[in-house]
Amino acid sequence: MASVRAVNIADLRRLAQRRLPRIVFDYADGGAEDEITMRGNCRVFDTITFRPRSAVRTPRPDLRTTVLGTSFDLPFLLAPIGSTRMFYPHGEALAAAAAGAAGAGYILSTLCGSPLEEVKAAATRPVWYQLYLVGGHDVARAGIERARKAGFSALVVTIDTPVAGMRERDHRNGTSELLTRKPFTMLPYIPQLLARPRWLARFIGDGGLMSFPNVMLPTGPMAYADVGSALEQCAVSWDDFQWIRDAWKGPIVVKGVHTADDARRAADAGADGVVVSNHGGRQLDGVAPTLRVLPEVVAAVGDRLEVLFDGGIRRGSDIVKALALGARAVLVGRAYIYGLGAAGGPGVARAIDILRADVSRTMRLLGCGSIAEIDRSFLELPSDWPSTSR
């Protein structure tokens, strides 16, 4: 299996790039506009250095953590990513199964290509459901009820998508043109699909361009069309959390928090957790890397709810740095999608194994015996690091 040869996440990225058509690879790999924020999410980790404790025996660090009352064997969850079936047939179910086998959490996107019941059946550990309000409140309520009945244990409400970001790679690759299904409009962009015949055969065998089966409109599942327009018509606001709480009786996590003020609003709205996230640099370009925002949010609401982190994770050492700055756990997105695109389920498993080994090795070299022991004393922060008093 090709994924076995991957030493790090960058290797999985290269393997995915070889296997996937450009339009599919760039959907995962790209960001908004000049991609400044996307690159910054990764580069910011380089500005923080470690302060290890030497001569400390740590033969097997304890990587377990508890998030929203659930114990996980690893301090990270697989983030919600839409249209995962484009990368590999039944991609959502494969990723959920790999996460469960490793003792990690998995979060399913509303805008996925697999029925949520199928994904939950493939999982062996708790899974969460990420909510967009596409289709309107009644459609969203129906989706929430389906997720509850299927056994999803938490609801993740994304708040940073009032409109889709300007993802220029998607425009250059002809995403809109290919979705028209008009032969002459599609023709200039077809060669990139034909250049990956094995991927194309699997994609067609899995049903081709799928609808969104968890967004049930009166006419049937929402078609794979202009998601940006659908998001714009149904943008979430703080007022929506009243009816969302009424519809979902379990834990609620707010994803897309990027300031202390929004973190406080989330806490006031009854959230149980927040995810510090800029959507992987795919929405508003030019905002700060999420790692620089994390301490501000932890200082504002860390005593009121659980703070999770998302953005730029490519190595286990990145995970350790985010945990040391106060995150309860982190979400990884592109890191596992590269694995899925490279080799399906085994690729996801390899991505998880790489991050697990990285975290364990980093902790042993730091002289830190458990996730619970990780704190800021293990880090050296730059002199210009932002204040936490906002």
N, C-alpha and C positions, 0 to 999 in steps of 0.2 A: 504494500500500500504506500502511495507516494507520501502521505502525511507522516509516516514513520521517519522519513529522512529530514523532517523539519526540526531544526535545533531551537528556533525561536519563532516569535510571531511574525517577524519580517519574512522568514522563509515561507510560512503559510500564505502570506500576502502574495509573494512571488508565484507560488503554485496556483493560487486562485486566479491571478492575472493571466496565467498561461491557459487555464481551462475555460474561463468565462468570456463571453463576448464583451467587447469594450463597454457597451451600454449598461450591462449588468454589473460589471466590475466597478465602473465609475459611479454607479448608483450608491454603492456601499463606500467606496474609497473617497468620494468627493465631498466638498463642503460648499458653503455659500460664497458667492462673489469671488473675492481674491483669496479666499480660504486662509485668511490671516488667523482667525480664531481657531480654526481646525488645527493648523500647525502649532499655534500657541499652546493648545491643550496638551500636546505632547512635549514641546520644548520646555515648558515651565518646570517639569520634573528635573531637568538638568541643572536648574539654578539652586536646588536644595541638596545639601550633602549630609551624609550620615555621621553620627558620633557613636561608634561601637564601644561595647564593653568587652575587653579581652579577658582571656583566661576564665571563661564562664562555660560550664558544661551544659550544652543544650542538645542532647542526642536526638530527640524527636520533638520539635516544637508543636504545641497544641494549636492547630489552626481553626478550631471550632469557634463559632460565634453565635449569638442569638439576635435575631431580627424580628421585631413585632411578636415576640414571645415564641418564635419557632427557632429551634436549634439547627444550624447548618454545619456541615463538616468543613466548609471552606468559607473564607470571608468575602466571597464575591458571588454575585448573581448574574445570569445572562440577561442583558438588557432587551427591552422590546424593540424589534426591528420589523418594519413592514415588508410585505411581499417576499418573505424569506423563501418561499417555494421557487422563486426565480433562480436561486443559487443551487438548489438541489431538490429533486422530487421529495415531497413530504418533509421539507426542510424544518418546519416548526416542530413536528413530532420527533424528528431525529435529534434536534437540539435539546428538546425537553427531556428526551430519554437519556442523552449523554450527561446532561446536568444532574439528573436524578441519580444515575449510576455513580457519579463522583461526589454526591452529597452536597451539590450546589443548588441554588435556587434558579428558577426560570420565570421570565415575565413575557407573556404573549401579547402582541400588538393587536388592537382592534382591526387594523388594516393588514391582516395576514391572509394567506391563501388557503388555510385549512380550518375546518370547523373546530371550534374551541373544545368540543367534546372529544374529538379525535386526539387533540394535543394533550388534554388532561389524562386520557386513557394511556398515553405513551409515557407519562411521567410517573416516577416512583417516589418523588419528594414533592413538597408543597410548591404550587405554581400560582403566580399572580396574574391578574388580567389588567392590561393597560387600556384606558378608556379615552377614545375621542368621541365627540358628540355628533359625528357625521350622520346625516339622515334626520337629525332633529331629536328632541327630547324623548318622544315616544319610542323611537327606534333605539335610542341609547338605553332607555329603561328596560326594553326587551332584552338587549344584550347583557345588561347587568344581571337580570333575572336568570338568563341562561348560564352565565358564569357562576352564579350562586348555586344553582341546581347541579352544575357539573362538578362543583367542589373546589373552585378557585378560592384561595384563602385570603387574598387582599386585593384591593382595587387601587390601581395607579392612575391618577388623573393628570394628564399632560396639559400644561397651561401656557406653553410658549409657542403655540402654533395658530395664532389668529389668521395667518396666511402662510403659505409655504415660502421658505427662503428662496432667494435667487440662486439656484444651483446650476451654474453655467455649463458644467459638463453635460448635464442631462439635455440641455437645449442643443448643444453642439452635436450630441449623439442622436438627435432626432426622436426623443421620447414622445413628444406630442404627435409627431408625424406618424410614427409607428402605431400609435393608439387609434389613429383614424380608421385603420383597416382599409384604406383606399389604396389600391395597388400602385398607382402612379405617384401618389404622395409618399408612400413608403419606400419606393424603389431605391432612392439614393442611400438608404440606411440599411437595406437588407444584407449587403455583403458582410457586415460585421457579424451577423448571425450565422451566415453560411461559413464563415471562417472558423467556426467552432462546431463542426458537425456532430460530435459526440454529445456536447451539451444540448444542441438543438434537438437531437433525437430523444434524449431523456426529457427535455422540456415538453415536447409534443406528446410523448408517451404519458406524461403526468397531467395531460389535459390542456397544455398550452397556456395562453393568456387567461388567467383565472379571474373570477369575480371575488368579491369579499364576502364570504359566507356568514360572517358574524355581524354583518350590517344588513339586516333584512328589511328592505323597503316594501311597501304595499305591492310593488310589481315583482318582487323577488330579491335575490342577493344584489347588493350594489355592484354595478359594473366597474371594471378596472378602467377608470377614466381620469378626469382631471381632479385629483385628490385635493389640490390647492384650492380650487373653487369650493369644494365640499367643506373643507376646513374653515374657509372664510365665512361661509354662510352659517356655521354652527360653532363659532368660537366660544370657548368656555369663559365665564366670568366668576368672580367670587360669589355672586348671588346664586349661582347654580349649585353651590355646595349644600344648600339647604335640602333641595330635592334629591341630590345624589346621596346624601347621608340617609334620607328617608328610604331610598330604594335599596341601599347597600348597608346592611347592619354590621358588617365586619370592618376591619382596619382599612383606612384610606391613606394613601401616600400621594403627595403632590409632587409631580416631576416638572422641572423647569424653573426652579427657584434660583435666582441669581443675585439677590440683594437681601440684606437683613430685613428690610421693610416687608418684602413679599413673604419671607419666612415667618414673620410675625402674623401676617394676614392668614397664612396657611394654618398656623396654630390657633388663631382666633376662630377660623372656620371649622375647627374640629378635626383637623388632620392628625393622624398618629405618627406620620413621618413625612420628611421632604427629601427630594433628590436634588442636590446642587448640580445643575446641568445647564449647558447652553446648546443642547441637542446635538452634541458632537460637532459644533461649528457649522451646522447645516441650516441655521435660521438667520439670526442677526450677526453679520460679520462685523468685527471690530470690538466686540465685547471682551472682557478680561477672560483669561483661561480660568476654568472652574476651580483649579487648585488654589488660586489666589483669592477666590471668593469664599472658599470653604471655611476658613477660620472666622470670618465675619458672621456667617450663618450659624456656626456652632456657638459662638459667643451670644448670639441673639436668642436662640431657641433650643440650644442643646439640653437645657434642663426641663423643657416642656414636651419635646418629641424627639424621635430618632432621626438623625441626619445621615443620609446616604450620599454617595458621591458618584459622579459619572463624568467621563471625559478624558481621553488621551491615554488610557491604560494600555500599555504594550508589554510591560514586564512586571514580574512580581514585586520588584523593588518599588515600582510606581504605586502598587496597592499598599505596600507597607507605609509609604510616605503619606498617602491619603488617610490611612488609619491613624497614623501618628498625629495628624492635624485635626483629629476629632471625628472622622467618619465612623459610623457603626459598621458599615460594610460598603463595598463599591459595586458598581454595575460595569460590566464589560460588554461592549457592543462589537465594534469592528474586529477586535481580536478573535472572537469566536466565529464571526461571519466569514473571515478569511479562511478559517478552518473548514467551515461548511462548504464554501465555494471551492476549496481545494480538493476535498475528498468526502463530502457528506458527513454522516455520523462519526466515522473514525477521525475525520479532520477536526470536528468539534471536540471530541475526546482528547485529541492530541493538544489542542489549544488549552484545554483545561489542565492537562497534565503539565504542560510547560509552565503555566502560571502557578500551579500548585508547587512544583519543584522550585521555582524562582522564589516564592514567598518563604518556603521552608528554609532554603539555603540562605536567603537574606537575613532571616531571623536568627539562624545559628551564627552567622558571621557578626551579627549585632550583639550576640549574647542575650537574646530575648527568648524566653521559654514559652510564651503563649500570646495569643492575640490580645488577651486582656491586659498584658503588661506593656503593650506598645503605647508610647506617649511622645510628646514633643521633645522630651529630653534626648531622644535618639537622633534629633535633627539639628542641623546648623542652617538657619534661615538667612537669606540675604538681608543686607541692611535696609533695603528699600521695600521690604515686605510690608503689605498694607496693614494698617491698624485694624483691630477687631472691635473698635468702639463705635462704629457707625450704627 
